[in-house]
Amino acid sequence: MWKEKDNKLCREFIFSDFVSAFGFMTQVAIIAEKMDHHPNWSNVYNKVIIELTTHDAGNTITENDRNLASAIDKLIA
C-alpha cells in the first residue's frame, strides 16, 4: 500500500531474492521512462523502496506520481 509521507508517495516491496527484485526494477524503469516520470528508489537484496514526487511541481505529489504508482501496482497484481 502506498503511503503519503513528506510530500512523497512511498512503498516498500519485498521479493524472494535479488534477481526478482532487480527484474521488478527493470520493469518499473521501462514504464517510468515511457511516462517520463522517474522514481527515487533503493534496492538492498530482495527489498525495493520507491518514493514518488514531482520535482517540477516543487517536490509535491501530483497526478503523475499517482499514475506511476498505479502502473507499478499493476506489475505486482
C-alpha positions in Angstrom: 0.0 0.0 0.0 1.3 3.4 -0.9 1.7 5.9 1.9 2.0 9.7 1.7 5.0 10.9 3.7 6.9 14.2 3.4 5.2 15.1 0.1 6.1 11.7 -1.4 4.2 8.6 -2.2 6.2 5.8 -0.6 6.1 2.0 -0.8 8.3 -0.9 0.1 8.3 -4.1 -2.0 9.8 -7.4 -0.8 10.7 -10.2 -3.2 12.0 -13.7 -2.8 15.5 -12.8 -3.9 17.7 -10.2 -5.6 17.0 -11.3 -9.1 13.3 -10.9 -8.6 13.7 -7.5 -7.1 16.0 -6.4 -9.9 13.6 -7.7 -12.5 10.8 -5.7 -10.9 13.0 -2.6 -11.0 13.7 -3.2 -14.7 10.0 -3.3 -15.4 9.4 -0.1 -13.4 12.3 1.6 -15.3 10.7 0.9 -18.7 7.3 2.2 -17.5 8.9 5.3 -15.9 10.9 6.1 -19.0 7.8 5.9 -21.2 5.9 8.1 -18.7 9.0 10.5 -18.5 8.5 10.3 -14.7 11.3 8.7 -12.8 11.2 7.4 -9.2 13.6 7.8 -6.3 14.4 4.3 -5.2 16.7 2.0 -3.4 17.4 -1.7 -3.5 19.0 -4.0 -0.9 19.0 -7.6 -1.9 15.2 -8.5 -2.0 13.8 -5.1 -0.9 12.9 -2.2 -3.2 11.8 1.1 -1.7 10.2 3.6 -4.0 9.4 7.3 -3.4 7.4 9.2 -5.9 7.3 13.0 -6.0 7.2 15.6 -8.8 10.3 17.8 -8.8 9.0 20.2 -11.3 6.0 20.9 -9.1 8.1 21.8 -6.1 8.6 18.2 -4.8 4.9 17.5 -4.2 2.7 14.6 -5.1 0.9 15.1 -8.4 -1.2 13.1 -10.8 2.0 11.9 -12.5 3.0 10.2 -9.2 -0.4 8.6 -8.7 -0.4 7.4 -12.3 3.1 5.8 -12.0 2.1 4.3 -8.6 -0.9 2.7 -10.3 1.2 1.4 -13.1 3.6 -0.1 -10.6 0.8 -1.7 -8.7 -0.4 -3.5 -11.9 3.1 -5.1 -12.2 2.6 -6.9 -8.9 -1.1 -7.6 -9.1 
